[in-house]
Every structure is written in C-alpha cells, then in structure tokens.
Amino acid sequence: MAPPALAKNDPINIVGAGVFGLSTALHLGKRGYTNVTVFDKQPYDSTLYSYFTGCDAASADLNKIIRSAYGSQIEYQELTFEAIEEWKKWNEKLAGGEDLPPGMSSSDRVFHNCGNLSMTDGDVLPPFEIATIKTMEDCGHKDTQLITSDTHHAAIAQKRGQGGCLDPFQRKRRGKSSLGVLDSTGGVAIADKACRLALHKARRHGARFILDPTAGAFVSYLTSNSGKVAGIITKDGKSHPAALTVMACGGWTGSLLPQLDNLCEATAGSVIIYKIPRSSSLWDRTSSANFPTWTYKMRDGAEGGLYGFPRTEDGYFKIGYRGTKYTNPQKQGDGVERSVPITRWTEAEKLKQIPTQAMKVLKGFTEEYLPELRDEGIDIETTRVCWYNDSFDNHLIIDRVPEQDGLFVATAGSGHAFKYLPIMGKWIVDIIEGIGMDRPAVKAWKWRVLGEQTPINVLMEGSSGVRALQNTRLTTDADMKLRSRARL
Ligand SMILES: Cc1cc2nc3c(=O)[nH]c(=O)nc-3n(C[C@H](O)[C@H](O)[C@H](O)COP(=O)(O)OP(=O)(O)OC[C@H]3O[C@@H](n4cnc5c(N)ncnc54)[C@H](O)[C@@H]3O)c2cc1C
C-alpha cells in the first residue's frame, strides 16, 4: 500500500546536514514544505564545514571532484550534467552578490571547471574510459572527453582554457607515459563553501537547523503505538515528532539504522595534504586555472585508487587514496559488529595517522609524478582518514525503509555523491512524493539485497577482516614527517 501523502505543513525531520540532508532540506523548501527541521550533532554554523575546525563528515572537506565521465552508467552521467548546470547557476548568483551566506563574498566560487583528468600508467586506455567516450558520443556529448595523446583534442582543450590540464604533472616533457582522458565538463567543487551556501539557501527556503552536539544529536526514534516511526529523540532528551523522518547520516547511518546491514557500510579513505608556499614554482602551476582534478588507476586495486585536486586559495594540495577501503568494526548493543567513523580529534594520537599501505602508495605517486615537492622541501602538512558510506554496488540508497512507516533513508554516497549537492534533493523529494519512480537512477537507488550478484564492495567483514583498522599498521610520526602537528 502506498504511504499516505504528506501535507505541505506536516513536520519533517532530517537527521544529518551533509550533502544529502542539506539538499533534501533545500528542495523540500522549494517544493513548498513549510515544516522541515534538520538535526546535526556538528555545530556547522561555527565550524563552517571546515577540516581545520574539527568537522568530521564526508561533506565537510576542502574540495571534491566533479566529473560526468561514468563509463556506461548513463544515469549518473546525465545526473552530473544536470548538477553542473546548477553549480554554474550557484556561481553566477554568488558573482552577482545575490543573497550571500555569512562570511562569503561575491568573489567566492563553489565550482571551477578545470576538468577531471583520469590517468593510467599503461599505454592503452582502460575499458572504463573507452565506455565513457562511447556513451558520451551516443548521448550527444561529443568532444567533452579529451584524450591526452590526441592533437585535435589538445587544440580543443587549449581553446577552452584547459590546455595545461592535459598534462598537469608535465610527464611528456620528462619523457614519461602520460596517457589519460580529460573530462572537460568537470572540475572541482569547493566543498566547505558549497555546504555553507546550501545551508544558507535551505534556510532561505524555510528549513530550520538544529546544529548542536546535544540538541542536534539523534539518539533514538520516537515510535507510535502502531510501531510507526513518529519522529526522533535528541541527546538533550527532547522529542521531535514528525510525519516523516529522513536519515541522512553518511557513514553513521548504518549504525543508526541496522536494517541497512549488508546493504552499506562506513569505510575510510586516506588523505595527505601538502601546503604549497606562494614562493614555490608549484603555486601557479597547481592553481585551478592550470591544474585539473585527477584520478590515477582508480579501478586497479590496492596499488592504485589515487585522486587529487588543484591547490586551494590557501595553498592546500590534497591527495587521497581509495585503493583499500578500511573499516572500523565495533560491536554494538545488539551484538553485531558495524563499522563506525572514528572521530580522530577526540581520540588517541594514533588516530592522527593513516595506514602505511595508503602512505606507501601516496608517497610513491608524489615521488614519481611531482618530484618538485621533494626538490623544494615541501612535506606533508597533515593527514586525515575520511569516512564514506559505501553500498555493495556503489549505487546510492534513497527510499522508504521497508516495513517501517514514517522512516526514509538517503545515504550511501559511495564516494561520488558530493557533485549532486545542488540537485540531489530534487530527486529525493520526487521519491518521497512517488514521482518518476520508473527512472533508471531512481530504480538503482531503491532498497535492495545483494542476492546472486557479485558485490563491488564486500561489506561487513568485521574485526577479523584485513581491512579493519584494528588489523592495519598505521604510519608512525617518523613515517609521516608531519611538520605542524599542532594544526589539528
Ligand atoms: C574522502 C572522501 C572523498 C570524496 N570525494 C568525492 C568527490 O571527489 N566527488 C564526489 O562527488 N563525492 C566524493 N565523496 C563522496 C561525498 O563526499 C559523499 O557521498 C557525501 O558527502 C555524503 O554526504 P552525506 O550527507 O551522506 O554524509 P556526511 O557528509 O557524512 O554527513 C552526515 C552528517 O550526519 C551527521 N550525523 C551523524 N550521526 C548523527 C547523529 N546521531 N545525530 C545528528 N547528526 C548526525 C554528521 O555529523 C554529518 O554531518 C567523497 C567522500 C569522502 C569520504
């Protein structure tokens, strides 16, 4: 039986003010819902979604990759095109000084169209890139994917102001392999500012935000006599009744909604950040005017899975490793081990570190691809483990929770959902309202079980698994050579 339609003034709770929660709140407001409250345990009004003020969510970051290259997955390709249009509009509105969030100015941008370069160390393009090129051409997006070895494509990149982005590591000049594909539609999202902007827009559309470690922290569901989820209870003991509760807690969602067992799991990525001084030869070279976001051997297992960004305005140059997806299984109240994000700032020293395997691959890459860092004595400034919520098939999960009236889930970004921030909520509100349920993306996001298919991500291996952080050697201070440990 279809759930009863919501009235526009029905109370709706959203738990989580990351990309999924923010975008849902924004689009519920745009669709005319007048009684939306977003809860988060992190005080984002003061921490501003910044790494450096203790924020600990996937969405709270310096920057994220935007790419529409998705192999043969047309649904995500087209979703990204839709999102990029909106990213551009957000930029235009910022530039026009229209309705600026506190602390942001008309010179801020939330998206730079510097392209996303997918690199390989081989001399043929991987199947994923070949599939992307074909799918793009089939969908009328010819000449968006520029092959680094193609002179016609080099001319196109030049014309679009993306010339330097075809070989940002100057591999050709060094006589090294430089094969790759530049997705010229993509680039970099300035993540913290984009979240601040989305929060501001959602408020403008009427959403209330309770962003507080006590008053905003979900602790349990409020259930009616019939077993329906009738709202939530927060850490301060207050009840918040609602006709619908949307759980959008990123890596924490699985531990708050056990029905998600074997459907998604929190996994850690490993990040290193250099700080490039203004005096460096790399300052101009790595700015988003000359340098793309990039990925390297993204589908090649533990020895690959690297990605990176142009430097930020402040010179932060970030590189991430996803070749091994680490977990943090912890036994929960019901005896089941579930992976939960570690809040490194509140824990022991070891949590300021990343696994040695990750460091080995990251360092190996920078030595080979950007030796200037070593030559100029620019060392790693800081590291971070950063928590994804991965589904077994890398598709998002956006659906009502089966056999649980009043409860909806929007999660499992699986490493690729940030780019949808401006539009994700439109799709989520459609699903809440039962609109367009036959669309391929909507079908892919439905509640599901693994069944016979081979998972892309093997979930819930528990504390005996090799990817469990408990079984992983972490870097020592000497390995990391952290120069300014006091920063975090
Ligand atoms: C390291 C890393 C790199 C990534 N790179 C990219 C990229 O380049 N491009 C891209 O498109 N995507 C990328 N992603 C994916 C993207 O960042 C995520 O899909 C997206 O940010 C997830 O948003 P979310 O709202 O689901 O979760 P989150 O951003 O984690 O937000 C969840 C929120 O829930 C809150 N919460 C949790 N528990 C509670 C509770 N009990 N009570 C109240 N609030 C609670 C948390 O405080 C948090 O604010 C990356 C992810 C990671 C981790």
The ligand as a Tripos MOL2 file, in Angstrom:
@<TRIPOS>MOLECULE
LIG
   53    58     1     0     0
SMALL
NO_CHARGES

@<TRIPOS>ATOM
      1 C1         37.3950   11.2710    1.4590 C.3       1 LIG1
      2 C2         36.1950   11.4150    0.5790 C.ar      1 LIG1
      3 C3         36.3420   11.8980   -0.7180 C.ar      1 LIG1
      4 C4         35.2390   12.0300   -1.5390 C.ar      1 LIG1
      5 N1         35.4100   12.5680   -2.7860 N.ar      1 LIG1
      6 C5         34.3320   12.8260   -3.5500 C.ar      1 LIG1
      7 C6         34.4940   13.5030   -4.7820 C.ar      1 LIG1
      8 O1         35.6140   13.8490   -5.1600 O.2       1 LIG1
      9 N2         33.3810   13.7850   -5.5150 N.ar      1 LIG1
     10 C7         32.1350   13.4250   -5.0990 C.ar      1 LIG1
     11 O2         31.1670   13.7070   -5.8090 O.2       1 LIG1
     12 N3         31.9480   12.7780   -3.9240 N.ar      1 LIG1
     13 C8         33.0160   12.4800   -3.1510 C.ar      1 LIG1
     14 N4         32.8740   11.8400   -1.9600 N.ar      1 LIG1
     15 C9         31.5340   11.4030   -1.5660 C.3       1 LIG1
     16 C10        30.7520   12.5090   -0.9340 C.3       1 LIG1
     17 O3         31.5830   13.3270   -0.1490 O.3       1 LIG1
     18 C11        29.6760   11.8690   -0.0780 C.3       1 LIG1
     19 O4         28.9030   10.9810   -0.8810 O.3       1 LIG1
     20 C12        28.7490   12.8890    0.5390 C.3       1 LIG1
     21 O5         29.4520   13.9800    1.0620 O.3       1 LIG1
     22 C13        27.9620   12.1780    1.6190 C.3       1 LIG1
     23 O6         27.0970   13.0830    2.2270 O.3       1 LIG1
     24 P1         26.1670   12.5810    3.4020 P.3       1 LIG1
     25 O7         25.2110   13.6580    3.6500 O.co2     1 LIG1
     26 O8         25.6340   11.2300    3.0710 O.co2     1 LIG1
     27 O9         27.1470   12.2880    4.6340 O.3       1 LIG1
     28 P2         28.0640   13.2240    5.5310 P.3       1 LIG1
     29 O10        28.6320   14.3270    4.7660 O.co2     1 LIG1
     30 O11        28.9930   12.3130    6.2440 O.co2     1 LIG1
     31 O12        27.0510   13.8670    6.5590 O.3       1 LIG1
     32 C14        26.4020   13.0970    7.5280 C.3       1 LIG1
     33 C15        26.0210   14.0280    8.6550 C.3       1 LIG1
     34 O13        25.2640   13.2710    9.5970 O.3       1 LIG1
     35 C16        25.5830   13.7690   10.8710 C.3       1 LIG1
     36 N5         25.2500   12.7920   11.8980 N.ar      1 LIG1
     37 C17        25.7480   11.5470   12.0540 C.ar      1 LIG1
     38 N6         25.2240   10.9620   13.1270 N.ar      1 LIG1
     39 C18        24.3560   11.8450   13.6730 C.ar      1 LIG1
     40 C19        23.5310   11.8210   14.8110 C.ar      1 LIG1
     41 N7         23.4740   10.7750   15.6450 N.pl3     1 LIG1
     42 N8         22.7790   12.9050   15.0770 N.ar      1 LIG1
     43 C20        22.8420   14.0140   14.2910 C.ar      1 LIG1
     44 N9         23.6230   14.0840   13.1990 N.ar      1 LIG1
     45 C21        24.3720   13.0120   12.8860 C.ar      1 LIG1
     46 C22        27.0720   14.0210   10.8000 C.3       1 LIG1
     47 O14        27.5090   14.9120   11.8030 O.3       1 LIG1
     48 C23        27.2140   14.5920    9.3950 C.3       1 LIG1
     49 O15        27.1690   15.9980    9.3870 O.3       1 LIG1
     50 C24        33.9590   11.6450   -1.0990 C.ar      1 LIG1
     51 C25        33.8050   11.1300    0.1940 C.ar      1 LIG1
     52 C26        34.9040   11.0240    1.0340 C.ar      1 LIG1
     53 C27        34.7190   10.4800    2.4110 C.3       1 LIG1
@<TRIPOS>BOND
     1     1     2 1
     2     2     3 ar
     3     2    52 ar
     4     3     4 ar
     5     4     5 ar
     6     4    50 ar
     7     5     6 ar
     8     6     7 ar
     9     6    13 1
    10     7     8 2
    11     7     9 ar
    12     9    10 ar
    13    10    11 2
    14    10    12 ar
    15    12    13 ar
    16    13    14 ar
    17    14    15 1
    18    14    50 ar
    19    15    16 1
    20    16    17 1
    21    16    18 1
    22    18    19 1
    23    18    20 1
    24    20    21 1
    25    20    22 1
    26    22    23 1
    27    23    24 1
    28    24    25 2
    29    24    26 1
    30    24    27 1
    31    27    28 1
    32    28    29 2
    33    28    30 1
    34    28    31 1
    35    31    32 1
    36    32    33 1
    37    33    34 1
    38    33    48 1
    39    34    35 1
    40    35    36 1
    41    35    46 1
    42    36    37 ar
    43    36    45 ar
    44    37    38 ar
    45    38    39 ar
    46    39    40 ar
    47    39    45 ar
    48    40    41 1
    49    40    42 ar
    50    42    43 ar
    51    43    44 ar
    52    44    45 ar
    53    46    47 1
    54    46    48 1
    55    48    49 1
    56    50    51 ar
    57    51    52 ar
    58    52    53 1
@<TRIPOS>SUBSTRUCTURE
     1 LIG1         1 GROUP 0 **** ****
